[in-house]
């Protein structure tokens, strides 16, 4: 999606959906993954199974 934004000069809504609580903690805490998602405006959604 990031490449598509660059090549088309458009903006897209980017969403990652997480159902694992441990993964959610990692990517919303203080980690490189969290910083990456924030830097590229990726929304993080949590769903319960």
PyMOL Python script that loads the backbone (N, CA, C, O; Angstrom):
from pymol import cmd

cmd.read_pdbstr("""\
ATOM      1  N   UNK A   1       0.828  -1.181   0.000  1.00  0.00           N
ATOM      2  CA  UNK A   1       0.000   0.000   0.000  1.00  0.00           C
ATOM      3  C   UNK A   1       0.885   1.261   0.000  1.00  0.00           C
ATOM      4  O   UNK A   1       0.547   2.261  -0.633  1.00  0.00           O
ATOM      5  N   UNK A   2       1.992   1.202   0.699  1.00  0.00           N
ATOM      6  CA  UNK A   2       2.889   2.363   0.727  1.00  0.00           C
ATOM      7  C   UNK A   2       3.481   2.633  -0.656  1.00  0.00           C
ATOM      8  O   UNK A   2       3.612   3.784  -1.071  1.00  0.00           O
ATOM      9  N   UNK A   3       3.830   1.577  -1.349  1.00  0.00           N
ATOM     10  CA  UNK A   3       4.355   1.738  -2.710  1.00  0.00           C
ATOM     11  C   UNK A   3       3.286   2.315  -3.626  1.00  0.00           C
ATOM     12  O   UNK A   3       3.581   3.181  -4.450  1.00  0.00           O
ATOM     13  N   UNK A   4       2.076   1.859  -3.497  1.00  0.00           N
ATOM     14  CA  UNK A   4       0.978   2.374  -4.296  1.00  0.00           C
ATOM     15  C   UNK A   4       0.767   3.868  -4.037  1.00  0.00           C
ATOM     16  O   UNK A   4       0.524   4.635  -4.969  1.00  0.00           O
ATOM     17  N   UNK A   5       0.861   4.275  -2.774  1.00  0.00           N
ATOM     18  CA  UNK A   5       0.740   5.702  -2.459  1.00  0.00           C
ATOM     19  C   UNK A   5       1.824   6.514  -3.162  1.00  0.00           C
ATOM     20  O   UNK A   5       1.553   7.575  -3.724  1.00  0.00           O
ATOM     21  N   UNK A   6       3.039   6.008  -3.124  1.00  0.00           N
ATOM     22  CA  UNK A   6       4.151   6.722  -3.759  1.00  0.00           C
ATOM     23  C   UNK A   6       3.998   6.809  -5.266  1.00  0.00           C
ATOM     24  O   UNK A   6       4.214   7.867  -5.856  1.00  0.00           O
ATOM     25  N   UNK A   7       3.631   5.712  -5.885  1.00  0.00           N
ATOM     26  CA  UNK A   7       3.586   5.673  -7.343  1.00  0.00           C
ATOM     27  C   UNK A   7       2.366   6.379  -7.929  1.00  0.00           C
ATOM     28  O   UNK A   7       2.415   6.842  -9.068  1.00  0.00           O
ATOM     29  N   UNK A   8       1.282   6.468  -7.177  1.00  0.00           N
ATOM     30  CA  UNK A   8       0.071   7.110  -7.684  1.00  0.00           C
ATOM     31  C   UNK A   8      -0.131   8.510  -7.132  1.00  0.00           C
ATOM     32  O   UNK A   8      -1.024   9.238  -7.567  1.00  0.00           O
ATOM     33  N   UNK A   9       0.716   8.885  -6.158  1.00  0.00           N
ATOM     34  CA  UNK A   9       0.618  10.197  -5.512  1.00  0.00           C
ATOM     35  C   UNK A   9      -0.768  10.412  -4.891  1.00  0.00           C
ATOM     36  O   UNK A   9      -1.328  11.507  -4.926  1.00  0.00           O
ATOM     37  N   UNK A  10      -1.296   9.324  -4.322  1.00  0.00           N
ATOM     38  CA  UNK A  10      -2.588   9.380  -3.643  1.00  0.00           C
ATOM     39  C   UNK A  10      -2.412   8.858  -2.230  1.00  0.00           C
ATOM     40  O   UNK A  10      -1.380   8.276  -1.898  1.00  0.00           O
ATOM     41  N   UNK A  11      -3.409   9.067  -1.410  1.00  0.00           N
ATOM     42  CA  UNK A  11      -3.372   8.607  -0.031  1.00  0.00           C
ATOM     43  C   UNK A  11      -4.438   7.532   0.164  1.00  0.00           C
ATOM     44  O   UNK A  11      -5.553   7.660  -0.341  1.00  0.00           O
ATOM     45  N   UNK A  12      -4.098   6.482   0.891  1.00  0.00           N
ATOM     46  CA  UNK A  12      -5.017   5.388   1.141  1.00  0.00           C
ATOM     47  C   UNK A  12      -5.112   5.132   2.640  1.00  0.00           C
ATOM     48  O   UNK A  12      -4.174   5.399   3.392  1.00  0.00           O
ATOM     49  N   UNK A  13      -6.253   4.614   3.056  1.00  0.00           N
ATOM     50  CA  UNK A  13      -6.423   4.246   4.453  1.00  0.00           C
ATOM     51  C   UNK A  13      -5.774   2.883   4.660  1.00  0.00           C
ATOM     52  O   UNK A  13      -6.107   1.913   3.980  1.00  0.00           O
ATOM     53  N   UNK A  14      -4.846   2.824   5.606  1.00  0.00           N
ATOM     54  CA  UNK A  14      -4.112   1.595   5.881  1.00  0.00           C
ATOM     55  C   UNK A  14      -4.527   1.075   7.260  1.00  0.00           C
ATOM     56  O   UNK A  14      -4.434   1.795   8.255  1.00  0.00           O
ATOM     57  N   UNK A  15      -4.980  -0.171   7.310  1.00  0.00           N
ATOM     58  CA  UNK A  15      -5.473  -0.751   8.551  1.00  0.00           C
ATOM     59  C   UNK A  15      -4.861  -2.137   8.733  1.00  0.00           C
ATOM     60  O   UNK A  15      -4.785  -2.922   7.788  1.00  0.00           O
ATOM     61  N   UNK A  16      -4.427  -2.426   9.954  1.00  0.00           N
ATOM     62  CA  UNK A  16      -4.017  -3.780  10.302  1.00  0.00           C
ATOM     63  C   UNK A  16      -4.945  -4.222  11.429  1.00  0.00           C
ATOM     64  O   UNK A  16      -5.175  -3.488  12.390  1.00  0.00           O
ATOM     65  N   UNK A  17      -5.469  -5.429  11.292  1.00  0.00           N
ATOM     66  CA  UNK A  17      -6.401  -5.966  12.280  1.00  0.00           C
ATOM     67  C   UNK A  17      -5.693  -7.061  13.070  1.00  0.00           C
ATOM     68  O   UNK A  17      -5.114  -7.986  12.499  1.00  0.00           O
ATOM     69  N   UNK A  18      -5.752  -6.938  14.383  1.00  0.00           N
ATOM     70  CA  UNK A  18      -5.057  -7.858  15.281  1.00  0.00           C
ATOM     71  C   UNK A  18      -6.076  -8.560  16.175  1.00  0.00           C
ATOM     72  O   UNK A  18      -6.994  -7.924  16.694  1.00  0.00           O
ATOM     73  N   UNK A  19      -5.914  -9.868  16.354  1.00  0.00           N
ATOM     74  CA  UNK A  19      -6.802 -10.589  17.269  1.00  0.00           C
ATOM     75  C   UNK A  19      -6.031 -11.203  18.437  1.00  0.00           C
ATOM     76  O   UNK A  19      -6.634 -11.799  19.330  1.00  0.00           O
ATOM     77  N   UNK A  20      -4.724 -11.065  18.438  1.00  0.00           N
ATOM     78  CA  UNK A  20      -3.882 -11.619  19.493  1.00  0.00           C
ATOM     79  C   UNK A  20      -3.457 -10.499  20.447  1.00  0.00           C
ATOM     80  O   UNK A  20      -2.830  -9.526  20.028  1.00  0.00           O
ATOM     81  N   UNK A  21      -3.801 -10.640  21.724  1.00  0.00           N
ATOM     82  CA  UNK A  21      -3.494  -9.595  22.704  1.00  0.00           C
ATOM     83  C   UNK A  21      -1.998  -9.353  22.859  1.00  0.00           C
ATOM     84  O   UNK A  21      -1.572  -8.211  23.027  1.00  0.00           O
ATOM     85  N   UNK A  22      -1.194 -10.415  22.805  1.00  0.00           N
ATOM     86  CA  UNK A  22       0.255 -10.265  22.943  1.00  0.00           C
ATOM     87  C   UNK A  22       0.837  -9.458  21.790  1.00  0.00           C
ATOM     88  O   UNK A  22       1.700  -8.605  22.000  1.00  0.00           O
ATOM     89  N   UNK A  23       0.376  -9.721  20.594  1.00  0.00           N
ATOM     90  CA  UNK A  23       0.837  -8.975  19.418  1.00  0.00           C
ATOM     91  C   UNK A  23       0.385  -7.527  19.515  1.00  0.00           C
ATOM     92  O   UNK A  23       1.147  -6.613  19.200  1.00  0.00           O
ATOM     93  N   UNK A  24      -0.838  -7.318  19.944  1.00  0.00           N
ATOM     94  CA  UNK A  24      -1.362  -5.955  20.093  1.00  0.00           C
ATOM     95  C   UNK A  24      -0.490  -5.138  21.040  1.00  0.00           C
ATOM     96  O   UNK A  24      -0.193  -3.975  20.765  1.00  0.00           O
ATOM     97  N   UNK A  25      -0.083  -5.735  22.144  1.00  0.00           N
ATOM     98  CA  UNK A  25       0.769  -5.033  23.116  1.00  0.00           C
ATOM     99  C   UNK A  25       2.105  -4.635  22.493  1.00  0.00           C
ATOM    100  O   UNK A  25       2.621  -3.547  22.748  1.00  0.00           O
ATOM    101  N   UNK A  26       2.653  -5.525  21.679  1.00  0.00           N
ATOM    102  CA  UNK A  26       3.951  -5.244  21.044  1.00  0.00           C
ATOM    103  C   UNK A  26       3.835  -4.100  20.044  1.00  0.00           C
ATOM    104  O   UNK A  26       4.673  -3.199  20.034  1.00  0.00           O
ATOM    105  N   UNK A  27       2.811  -4.128  19.209  1.00  0.00           N
ATOM    106  CA  UNK A  27       2.750  -3.121  18.148  1.00  0.00           C
ATOM    107  C   UNK A  27       2.090  -1.809  18.565  1.00  0.00           C
ATOM    108  O   UNK A  27       2.034  -0.868  17.774  1.00  0.00           O
ATOM    109  N   UNK A  28       1.592  -1.737  19.791  1.00  0.00           N
ATOM    110  CA  UNK A  28       1.055  -0.461  20.270  1.00  0.00           C
ATOM    111  C   UNK A  28       1.888   0.094  21.420  1.00  0.00           C
ATOM    112  O   UNK A  28       1.618   1.191  21.908  1.00  0.00           O
ATOM    113  N   UNK A  29       2.877  -0.642  21.847  1.00  0.00           N
ATOM    114  CA  UNK A  29       3.740  -0.196  22.938  1.00  0.00           C
ATOM    115  C   UNK A  29       4.903   0.632  22.418  1.00  0.00           C
ATOM    116  O   UNK A  29       4.796   1.333  21.411  1.00  0.00           O
ATOM    117  N   UNK A  30       6.014   0.532  23.131  1.00  0.00           N
ATOM    118  CA  UNK A  30       7.223   1.256  22.732  1.00  0.00           C
ATOM    119  C   UNK A  30       8.145   0.294  21.999  1.00  0.00           C
ATOM    120  O   UNK A  30       9.071  -0.266  22.587  1.00  0.00           O
ATOM    121  N   UNK A  31       7.889   0.110  20.730  1.00  0.00           N
ATOM    122  CA  UNK A  31       8.699  -0.801  19.919  1.00  0.00           C
ATOM    123  C   UNK A  31       8.937  -0.174  18.557  1.00  0.00           C
ATOM    124  O   UNK A  31       8.317   0.829  18.201  1.00  0.00           O
ATOM    125  N   UNK A  32       9.842  -0.777  17.803  1.00  0.00           N
ATOM    126  CA  UNK A  32      10.088  -0.262  16.451  1.00  0.00           C
ATOM    127  C   UNK A  32       8.848  -0.455  15.598  1.00  0.00           C
ATOM    128  O   UNK A  32       8.560   0.362  14.724  1.00  0.00           O
ATOM    129  N   UNK A  33       8.103  -1.544  15.849  1.00  0.00           N
ATOM    130  CA  UNK A  33       6.892  -1.796  15.062  1.00  0.00           C
ATOM    131  C   UNK A  33       5.854  -0.712  15.314  1.00  0.00           C
ATOM    132  O   UNK A  33       5.218  -0.226  14.380  1.00  0.00           O
ATOM    133  N   UNK A  34       5.687  -0.343  16.552  1.00  0.00           N
ATOM    134  CA  UNK A  34       4.745   0.715  16.902  1.00  0.00           C
ATOM    135  C   UNK A  34       5.141   2.031  16.237  1.00  0.00           C
ATOM    136  O   UNK A  34       4.295   2.746  15.700  1.00  0.00           O
ATOM    137  N   UNK A  35       6.424   2.337  16.278  1.00  0.00           N
ATOM    138  CA  UNK A  35       6.916   3.571  15.653  1.00  0.00           C
ATOM    139  C   UNK A  35       6.688   3.535  14.142  1.00  0.00           C
ATOM    140  O   UNK A  35       6.338   4.550  13.541  1.00  0.00           O
ATOM    141  N   UNK A  36       6.884   2.380  13.538  1.00  0.00           N
ATOM    142  CA  UNK A  36       6.686   2.233  12.090  1.00  0.00           C
ATOM    143  C   UNK A  36       5.232   2.475  11.716  1.00  0.00           C
ATOM    144  O   UNK A  36       4.946   3.232  10.789  1.00  0.00           O
ATOM    145  N   UNK A  37       4.306   1.830  12.437  1.00  0.00           N
ATOM    146  CA  UNK A  37       2.885   1.995  12.137  1.00  0.00           C
ATOM    147  C   UNK A  37       2.457   3.454  12.282  1.00  0.00           C
ATOM    148  O   UNK A  37       1.683   3.960  11.470  1.00  0.00           O
ATOM    149  N   UNK A  38       2.957   4.121  13.305  1.00  0.00           N
ATOM    150  CA  UNK A  38       2.618   5.535  13.505  1.00  0.00           C
ATOM    151  C   UNK A  38       3.213   6.403  12.394  1.00  0.00           C
ATOM    152  O   UNK A  38       2.552   7.311  11.891  1.00  0.00           O
ATOM    153  N   UNK A  39       4.448   6.123  12.018  1.00  0.00           N
ATOM    154  CA  UNK A  39       5.125   6.928  10.994  1.00  0.00           C
ATOM    155  C   UNK A  39       4.424   6.862   9.645  1.00  0.00           C
ATOM    156  O   UNK A  39       4.436   7.832   8.887  1.00  0.00           O
ATOM    157  N   UNK A  40       3.813   5.722   9.343  1.00  0.00           N
ATOM    158  CA  UNK A  40       3.154   5.546   8.056  1.00  0.00           C
ATOM    159  C   UNK A  40       1.630   5.600   8.157  1.00  0.00           C
ATOM    160  O   UNK A  40       0.929   5.160   7.246  1.00  0.00           O
ATOM    161  N   UNK A  41       1.126   6.135   9.254  1.00  0.00           N
ATOM    162  CA  UNK A  41      -0.316   6.329   9.458  1.00  0.00           C
ATOM    163  C   UNK A  41      -1.134   5.051   9.251  1.00  0.00           C
ATOM    164  O   UNK A  41      -2.169   5.064   8.585  1.00  0.00           O
ATOM    165  N   UNK A  42      -0.657   3.960   9.829  1.00  0.00           N
ATOM    166  CA  UNK A  42      -1.383   2.693   9.755  1.00  0.00           C
ATOM    167  C   UNK A  42      -2.260   2.580  10.996  1.00  0.00           C
ATOM    168  O   UNK A  42      -1.772   2.669  12.123  1.00  0.00           O
ATOM    169  N   UNK A  43      -3.548   2.385  10.782  1.00  0.00           N
ATOM    170  CA  UNK A  43      -4.479   2.210  11.892  1.00  0.00           C
ATOM    171  C   UNK A  43      -4.383   0.778  12.398  1.00  0.00           C
ATOM    172  O   UNK A  43      -4.225  -0.159  11.615  1.00  0.00           O
ATOM    173  N   UNK A  44      -4.480   0.618  13.705  1.00  0.00           N
ATOM    174  CA  UNK A  44      -4.455  -0.706  14.299  1.00  0.00           C
ATOM    175  C   UNK A  44      -5.809  -0.951  14.943  1.00  0.00           C
ATOM    176  O   UNK A  44      -6.255  -0.182  15.795  1.00  0.00           O
ATOM    177  N   UNK A  45      -6.458  -2.033  14.524  1.00  0.00           N
ATOM    178  CA  UNK A  45      -7.756  -2.399  15.084  1.00  0.00           C
ATOM    179  C   UNK A  45      -7.642  -3.730  15.786  1.00  0.00           C
ATOM    180  O   UNK A  45      -6.978  -4.643  15.295  1.00  0.00           O
ATOM    181  N   UNK A  46      -8.281  -3.845  16.927  1.00  0.00           N
ATOM    182  CA  UNK A  46      -8.267  -5.088  17.688  1.00  0.00           C
ATOM    183  C   UNK A  46      -9.648  -5.727  17.626  1.00  0.00           C
ATOM    184  O   UNK A  46     -10.656  -5.061  17.864  1.00  0.00           O
ATOM    185  N   UNK A  47      -9.693  -7.002  17.311  1.00  0.00           N
ATOM    186  CA  UNK A  47     -10.951  -7.745  17.300  1.00  0.00           C
ATOM    187  C   UNK A  47     -10.831  -8.952  18.214  1.00  0.00           C
ATOM    188  O   UNK A  47      -9.757  -9.541  18.336  1.00  0.00           O
ATOM    189  N   UNK A  48     -11.919  -9.315  18.849  1.00  0.00           N
ATOM    190  CA  UNK A  48     -11.950 -10.510  19.687  1.00  0.00           C
ATOM    191  C   UNK A  48     -12.448 -11.690  18.878  1.00  0.00           C
ATOM    192  O   UNK A  48     -13.321 -11.562  18.019  1.00  0.00           O
ATOM    193  N   UNK A  49     -11.870 -12.841  19.176  1.00  0.00           N
ATOM    194  CA  UNK A  49     -12.295 -14.068  18.495  1.00  0.00           C
ATOM    195  C   UNK A  49     -13.415 -14.691  19.232  1.00  0.00           C
ATOM    196  O   UNK A  49     -13.918 -15.737  18.821  1.00  0.00           O
TER     197      UNK A  49
END
""", "prot")
cmd.dss("prot")
cmd.show_as("cartoon", "prot")
cmd.util.cbc("prot")
cmd.orient("prot")
